[in-house]
Amino acid sequence: MRYTTFGRRTGLRVSEYALGAGNFGTGWGVGADLDASRAVFDRFAEAGGTLIDTADGYQNGESEKFLSEFLKADRDNFVVATKYTNSPPPYTLSTTGNSRKNMVRAVEDSLRRLDTDRIDLYWVHHPDSVTPLEEILRGLDDLVSAGKILHAGLSNFPAWRIAWASATADARGWAPLIGVQVEYSLVERTADRELLPMARALGLGVALWSPLGGGLLTGKYRTSDKGRLTDWQRLVHTEDTDQKTAVVDAVLKVAEETGARASQVAMAWLRENAGPADTHIPIIGPRNLAQLEDYLTALDVHLTPEQRARIDQVSAVELGVPHGVPGILPPEVVGGDADNYLPRAVPVI
């Protein structure tokens, strides 16, 4: 496992994978029990993984409770990220959303469940359509000042709101936003339009969730529907467009050429797609050791330039206006050339 700073706005060092703990627990009726979760956590740590991503509502709070057990032996070695917006049930008007009231309550509950004195990275899980960004930003600044959280970021927010929030926090001297979390994979690349160029320009770290498209990029759904498709019945891509079918075909072809699994090819492309000034951290969410080993083996899979270009071309999305409009933006900016954003390279060790 290699390590990098999470973006260019912080010295926070993280592993090149984040372990998503959404499967830790059985509160949703599907997931991994305590022993199975511990085995996954221990193997991730043994491989050098340090970044752990969870949320207060995952498995109705069980995910954070399980992690409290696993982190006790060596808390300082890990970067613990959790989120608020959707709290565990019972749900009330005061225990959902992004208000300062819910933020303060949620962070105290997460600290208790995690049995820790601070959260290293606190995500606002998603917009709630009513809370002003100034209220969110000032609340996060207060939590940083109180030492309850060390850093903050926005998850699943549109690019314009993230950019505006980042500028507002900087202008008012509040704790800076250091990262964003978005869905991104070979079958979901719409973040290429605005979110990833914005993160590159602002020096934000990017956590990528659902890097295998809910299992579609493993190719397993061509022979079976077993997995998230039937267990969760959400957050899953299917071959519902000609492009997605072409992407899966291309990934399977490259897997045949390399001798790697389709999932490993998809992860290799994801890791190699980032530029020198980017921090793109895939959030992997294995339910068992076999799935984790598949992710870890992918760290040693490398694609040829031709294979990478082939997959990149078939999965690319139309960027839309103003990108690619003749005479408006030069091709090198449309293509996302990092040199046009005056970044510094993100150190990798």
N, C-alpha and C positions, 0 to 999 in steps of 0.2 A: 504494500500500500504506500502510495506517495502522499505528500502533504503540501498544502498551499494556504495562503491567506485567503479569507473569504472576501474576495473583492479587493479593491485598491483603497478603501476608506478605513481599514482596520488592520491591526496586526493579529487578529484572531486566526489561529492556525487550525485547519481542519483536514481530515482525511479526504481522499479523492472520491470516496463513496460516503453517503449518509445512510445509516440504517434506519429505515422507516419502521416505526413500532406500531403501525395500525393493526397488525395481526396479533399483537401481544394481548391476549385475553380472549374471552369467549362471550363477552357481554352482548355482542351483536348476533349471537347464535352461530357464528363461524369465526374461526381463528385458531390460535395455539394456546394450550394450557400453560401453566407456570413452568413445568419442566421442559417442555418443548421450546418455549420462549427463551428460557435460560440457556439452553444448548445453542440456539442461534446467536444470542448475545455474546456468549463466551467465545464462540468461533470467530465472530466478527472482530472482537477485541484481540484475539490471538493473531488474526491476520493483520492487525495494525489499525483497525478502524477506530475512530475517535468521535465522529459526529453522529449523534443520536437525534432523530426527529420524531416527535410525538405530538399529541394535542389533548386538551382537557377532555374532549368528548370521545376520543377513540376508545372503543369497546366500553362505552359508558363509564369511563374513568379507570378501568382496569389496567390499561396500558401504562399510565403513569405509576400506578401502584406496583405493578410488576417491576418497572424500571427502578423503583426505590430499592428493591431487594438486590438487583443486579449491580447497582452503582455504589453500594455501601463500601465495598472493599477498596475502591480506588476512584472516588468521585472526581478528583482533580485531573485525572487523565482524560476525561471525556468532556466534550462540548455538548451540552444538553439544550436542545431546542424544543419548545412547546408552543402551543397556540391557544388563543381564546377567540371567541365569538359564539361557538356552539358548545354549551356546557352539557354535562351529563344530565339525564332526567332526574327529577321532574322538571319540566320546562315551565318558566314563568316569564312575564314581561321583563322582570328585573334580572333574569339570569341568562338572557340571550342578547345578541347584538354587541356593538362596539363602544357603547357609552363608557364614560369614565367610571360610573358606578359599577357596571358589570366588569370592567377591566380590573378594578381594585379587588373586587370579590373573587374574580377568576384567578388572578395571580396568587392570592393567598391560598386558595384551594389547591392550585397546582403545586405550590411549595410544600403544602402539607402532604399531598399524595406522593410527591417525589421524595419527600423527607430530605430536603436540601435547603440551604440558606440563600441560594440565588439561582436564577435561570440565566444561562449564558446567552441565549438568543430567543427573544420573545416575538412570535409572529402574530399579527392581526390576520385571522384565518381567511376572511373574505369581507367585502363590503356588506353593510347592512341596509344601505339605501337611505338612511336617515341621519346618522351621526356625522357631524361636521369633522373634516380632517383636522382642523385646529384642535378640537377636543381630544382626538386620538393622539395627536403628536404631543400635546402638552401633558397628557396623562402618561405617555411612554417616557417623557423627559423626567417627570416626577419619580417614576419607578427606577430609572437609572440613577437619579440623584440619591434615592433611598437605598440603593445597593441591592434591590430585589431582583432587577434584571441588569445585565451588562450591555446588551445590544438589542436593537429592535429592527424589524423588517415587515414588509407588507406581502401578503400571500393572495394570489388570485385577484389582484386589483388591476384595472386598466392602466396602460402606460402613462396616459396624460395625468391621471391622479397621482401616480407614483412620482413622476417628475415634479409635479406641483408640490407635493408633500415634501420631497427632498429639498427643494429650493426654499420652501417656507421654514423648515426646521433649521436650515443653515442660516437664513436671514435673521431668525429670531434667537439664534444661539442655543437652540434646544438640541438634545441628543440626536445625532445624525442617524438617518436610516442607512443600514449597511447592506441590505440585500432584499431580493424579491424571490418569491416562490411561484412557479408556473408549471402547468402541464406541458410536457415537451417529449416528443418521440418521433420516429420516422413516419408515424401515421397521424401526428398532430404537430404540425410545424408552423401554425399561424403566429406563434410568438416571434417568428423571423420578421414579421412586418414592422412591429414597433417595440415590443417588450425587450428583445435581446439587444437591438441597437441602442435603445435607451439605457439599459443596464451597462453596456460597454462604455457609453459616453459619460455616464455618471460614476463609473467605478464601482457599481454595485455587484455583490456576489449573487449568483443565481442558483437556486435549488430547483432541480427538475423532477417533478413527480410523475408517476406512471410512465417510466422510460420504456416499457415494453407494450404500451398501449393496452394495459389490462390483460396481457397475455397473448394478444393477437400476433405479436411479432415472434412468438415462439413457434408459430405454425401449428400448435397443438389443436386449435379449433377446426382444422381441416379434417381431423380424424376423430375428434371427440368434443363434446361440449362441457367436459368436466373441468372445473376450476372456477375462477371468479365469475365467469359468464353465467353459471347456474347457481353458485353459492351466494354471491353478493347481488347479482343482477343489476349492477350499476358500475359506473366508471370503467366501462369496458367498450373497446372499439370492436366492430365487426366489419366484415368485408361488404359494406353497404355502398361502396362506390368503386368504380373501375380503377381509380388511382390506388386505393387501399389494396385491392387485389394485386395490382402490378407491383406495389411495394413488397408485399409478402412474397410474391414470386421472385423478385430480385434478391431479397434477403436469403431465401432458401437456395437460390442458385449460388450465391457467394459462399454460403455455408458448405455446400457440396464441394466447391473449389478449394476451400481452406481446410476442410475436415473439422471445422468447429460447429457448434450448435447454432441454429438460427438466432436464438436469444443472445448468444455471445457476439455474433456479427452485429446485431442491432446495438448492443452496448459498446462495442468497439467503435462503431461509427459515431455514436453519441459523444464518447470521450474525445475522439480525434477531431470532432467538428468545431470545437472551441478554438479561438485564436489565442495568441500569446498574451493578450491583455484581458482575457476572459477568465472568470472562475465559474465554471459550470459543474455543479456537484449533483450527480444523479442520486435520487433517493430510492434505494432498493427496498423492497418489502417482502422478503422471503417468509413463508410460513413454516419452513422446515429446513433442515441442514442440507438436503439435496439441492434445493433451490438456491440456498446461499452459496454452496460450492460452485454452482453454475455461474453465478455472478462473479465470484472470485477468480475463476478460471478465465473469464472474459478479460481480466486485466492483462493477460499475456497474449491476447489475440490482437493482431495488427493487420490492417487492410492495406493492399497496394493502392497507390494513387488512382489507378484505373478502376478498381473495385469501389473505392470510396466515391469517386466521381459518378459512377454508374448508379449507385444507390442514392446519392445526393440528387441527381437529375430526376429520377423517377418519383422522388418523394417531395420535391420542391412545391411550394404553394405560390400562387399569384400574389405579388406584393400589393397590387392595387395602387390607387392614386395617393400621393404624388410620385411614388416610386416608379421608375422606369418610364415616366412621361418624357418624351424628347424635349431637351432644352431646359428642363427644370432641375434635375439632379444629375451630376456626372455619374457614369457607370461605376466608378470605384466607390462612391458613397453608397449608391444603391446596393452594391455587393457587400457592404458592411466592412470595408477595409478598415482595420483598427487604427491605421496611421492617420486617418482623417478625424479621429476623435481625440487626438493628443493624449493617449493613455500611456501609462508605463506598464511594462510587462509584469504579470503576476508571478511572484517567485514560486517555484516548485522544488521541493526537496525530498 
